[in-house]
């Protein structure tokens, strides 16, 4: 454990940021899972609505640096491809 006051403060801040980032990352995963569950249920309308809700969240997290921009693009690409395949 840190002995210097500034190091203690930095440790507190790091833990706070870690928890906040974990929450945001979990939120992104939840939105992605909602789209996949709609695809599994073969409900195209729900899948499209879920995708429209997930897309800006994925983009926002990529802009914040929580997700790598290529990973965000890969998620969006795969989701939209799955939705387009649905008849």
MARPAZA-758717 format. One line per 5 residues: their letters; for each residue x, y, z of N, C-alpha, C. Coordinates in nm, 3 decimals, always signed. Last residue first. Layout:
a	X Y Z X Y Z X Y Z  ...
% end
This chain:
xxxxx	-3.431 -1.341 -4.239 -3.531 -1.327 -4.347 -3.660 -1.267 -4.294  -3.108 -1.226 -4.150 -3.242 -1.271 -4.109 -3.343 -1.246 -4.220  -2.884 -1.101 -4.242 -2.905 -1.240 -4.282 -3.047 -1.288 -4.251  -2.890 -0.858 -4.109 -2.918 -0.859 -4.253 -2.946 -1.000 -4.303  -2.811 -0.939 -3.855 -2.947 -0.887 -3.874 -2.986 -0.892 -4.021
xxxxx	-2.547 -1.012 -3.901 -2.642 -1.113 -3.852 -2.786 -1.068 -3.876  -2.446 -0.762 -3.976 -2.443 -0.874 -4.071 -2.541 -0.982 -4.030  -2.474 -0.616 -3.742 -2.553 -0.577 -3.858 -2.556 -0.688 -3.963  -2.291 -0.759 -3.579 -2.433 -0.750 -3.543 -2.518 -0.716 -3.665  -2.051 -0.717 -3.716 -2.104 -0.853 -3.700 -2.252 -0.851 -3.666
xxxxx	-2.027 -0.436 -3.698 -2.029 -0.503 -3.827 -2.091 -0.642 -3.816  -2.017 -0.390 -3.424 -2.125 -0.333 -3.503 -2.139 -0.405 -3.637  -1.778 -0.531 -3.357 -1.906 -0.563 -3.295 -2.022 -0.515 -3.383  -1.592 -0.389 -3.515 -1.614 -0.533 -3.537 -1.748 -0.577 -3.478  -1.600 -0.137 -3.400 -1.640 -0.153 -3.540 -1.671 -0.299 -3.570
xxxxx	-1.497 -0.203 -3.150 -1.631 -0.147 -3.160 -1.684 -0.165 -3.302  -1.244 -0.283 -3.225 -1.332 -0.380 -3.160 -1.476 -0.333 -3.169  -1.142 -0.045 -3.324 -1.160 -0.158 -3.416 -1.252 -0.264 -3.356  -1.131 +0.113 -3.093 -1.219 +0.152 -3.204 -1.243 +0.038 -3.301  -1.157 -0.053 -2.781 -1.075 -0.014 -2.894 -1.166 +0.014 -3.012
xxxxx	-1.344 +0.092 -2.516 -1.330 -0.014 -2.616 -1.235 +0.037 -2.723  -1.280 +0.320 -2.382 -1.314 +0.202 -2.303 -1.307 +0.077 -2.390  -1.247 +0.553 -2.512 -1.129 +0.469 -2.498 -1.155 +0.345 -2.415  -1.453 +0.712 -2.579 -1.397 +0.732 -2.446 -1.271 +0.650 -2.423  -1.516 +0.604 -2.826 -1.462 +0.741 -2.821 -1.397 +0.770 -2.686
xxxxx	-1.620 +0.361 -2.743 -1.499 +0.361 -2.825 -1.434 +0.500 -2.822  -1.847 +0.446 -2.613 -1.743 +0.381 -2.534 -1.611 +0.373 -2.611  -1.989 +0.548 -2.832 -1.952 +0.637 -2.722 -1.838 +0.577 -2.640  -2.034 +0.319 -2.988 -1.953 +0.429 -3.040 -1.903 +0.519 -2.928  -2.202 +0.177 -2.814 -2.074 +0.118 -2.855 -1.980 +0.228 -2.905
xxxxx	-2.415 +0.355 -2.811 -2.346 +0.324 -2.685 -2.208 +0.266 -2.716  -2.510 +0.358 -3.073 -2.449 +0.480 -3.018 -2.372 +0.454 -2.888  -2.587 +0.068 -3.092 -2.488 +0.132 -3.177 -2.429 +0.261 -3.118  -2.801 -0.006 -2.930 -2.665 -0.045 -2.893 -2.559 +0.035 -2.968  -3.031 +0.083 -3.056 -3.002 +0.130 -2.920 -2.856 +0.104 -2.883
xxxxx	-3.017 -0.052 -3.295 -3.019 +0.095 -3.299 -2.991 +0.154 -3.161  -3.034 -0.312 -3.195 -2.911 -0.268 -3.260 -2.903 -0.116 -3.265  -3.295 -0.317 -3.105 -3.187 -0.336 -3.009 -3.054 -0.287 -3.066  -3.426 -0.289 -3.351 -3.444 -0.188 -3.246 -3.331 -0.195 -3.144  -3.342 -0.524 -3.478 -3.309 -0.393 -3.536 -3.321 -0.282 -3.432
xxxxx	-3.453 -0.715 -3.306 -3.308 -0.712 -3.328 -3.265 -0.576 -3.384  -3.725 -0.665 -3.335 -3.661 -0.642 -3.204 -3.510 -0.633 -3.218  -3.746 -0.742 -3.607 -3.784 -0.607 -3.564 -3.717 -0.572 -3.430  -3.668 -1.014 -3.607 -3.590 -0.914 -3.680 -3.620 -0.772 -3.632  -3.637 -1.265 -3.414 -3.725 -1.148 -3.413 -3.649 -1.031 -3.476
xxxxx	-3.507 -1.502 -3.354 -3.551 -1.477 -3.491 -3.654 -1.364 -3.500  -3.382 -1.540 -3.121 -3.526 -1.559 -3.119 -3.589 -1.537 -3.256  -3.126 -1.464 -3.195 -3.151 -1.605 -3.163 -3.300 -1.636 -3.166  -3.171 -1.190 -3.213 -3.134 -1.265 -3.334 -3.161 -1.414 -3.313  -3.217 -1.132 -2.947 -3.323 -1.106 -3.044 -3.297 -1.182 -3.174
xxxxx	-2.967 -1.195 -2.846 -3.081 -1.274 -2.801 -3.200 -1.252 -2.895  -2.808 -1.000 -2.972 -2.788 -1.141 -3.004 -2.907 -1.227 -2.960  -2.911 -0.770 -2.846 -2.922 -0.785 -2.991 -2.908 -0.933 -3.028  -2.842 -0.822 -2.582 -2.983 -0.803 -2.616 -3.004 -0.821 -2.767  -2.563 -0.827 -2.595 -2.635 -0.952 -2.568 -2.782 -0.941 -2.604
xxxxx	-2.516 -0.555 -2.631 -2.479 -0.648 -2.738 -2.554 -0.780 -2.720  -2.604 -0.457 -2.383 -2.669 -0.412 -2.506 -2.640 -0.508 -2.621  -2.419 -0.589 -2.215 -2.562 -0.614 -2.201 -2.636 -0.574 -2.328  -2.177 -0.476 -2.293 -2.199 -0.619 -2.312 -2.347 -0.654 -2.305  -2.221 -0.214 -2.205 -2.201 -0.241 -2.347 -2.230 -0.387 -2.377
xxxxx	-2.235 -0.258 -1.928 -2.350 -0.202 -1.998 -2.340 -0.231 -2.148  -1.976 -0.341 -1.874 -2.086 -0.434 -1.853 -2.211 -0.388 -1.928  -1.844 -0.104 -1.920 -1.812 -0.220 -2.004 -1.924 -0.324 -1.995  -1.947 +0.051 -1.711 -1.974 +0.090 -1.849 -1.950 -0.028 -1.944  -1.842 -0.092 -1.491 -1.986 -0.073 -1.506 -2.022 -0.040 -1.650
xxxxx	-1.571 -0.062 -1.534 -1.628 -0.197 -1.533 -1.779 -0.189 -1.553  -1.544 +0.214 -1.502 -1.519 +0.155 -1.633 -1.579 +0.015 -1.642  -1.597 +0.229 -1.227 -1.683 +0.299 -1.322 -1.668 +0.240 -1.461  -1.385 +0.080 -1.121 -1.523 +0.037 -1.098 -1.619 +0.102 -1.198  -1.170 +0.235 -1.208 -1.179 +0.094 -1.246 -1.323 +0.044 -1.232
xxxxx	-1.213 +0.477 -1.077 -1.221 +0.472 -1.223 -1.238 +0.328 -1.272  -1.171 +0.391 -0.813 -1.298 +0.451 -0.851 -1.318 +0.444 -1.002  -0.905 +0.309 -0.828 -1.008 +0.212 -0.793 -1.147 +0.263 -0.834  -0.782 +0.552 -0.890 -0.770 +0.438 -0.981 -0.879 +0.336 -0.954  -0.836 +0.704 -0.663 -0.891 +0.745 -0.793 -0.890 +0.628 -0.890
xxxxx	-0.688 +0.564 -0.471 -0.833 +0.580 -0.455 -0.897 +0.612 -0.590  -0.432 +0.597 -0.580 -0.486 +0.462 -0.563 -0.638 +0.466 -0.548  -0.405 +0.873 -0.560 -0.403 +0.811 -0.692 -0.462 +0.670 -0.686  -0.400 +0.898 -0.283 -0.509 +0.959 -0.359 -0.519 +0.895 -0.497  -0.161 +0.768 -0.230 -0.286 +0.716 -0.173 -0.405 +0.769 -0.251
xxxxx	+0.013 +0.937 -0.358 +0.001 +0.799 -0.407 -0.125 +0.733 -0.354  -0.012 +1.162 -0.204 -0.051 +1.170 -0.345 -0.068 +1.031 -0.405  +0.088 +1.067 +0.045 -0.051 +1.112 +0.031 -0.096 +1.114 -0.115  +0.276 +0.766 +0.058 +0.271 +0.909 +0.030 +0.125 +0.948 -0.001  +0.240 +0.493 +0.077 +0.267 +0.568 +0.199 +0.250 +0.718 +0.179
xx	+0.037 +0.229 -0.062 +0.112 +0.354 -0.076 +0.126 +0.424 +0.059  +0.085 -0.119 +0.000 +0.000 +0.000 +0.000 +0.088 +0.124 +0.000
% end
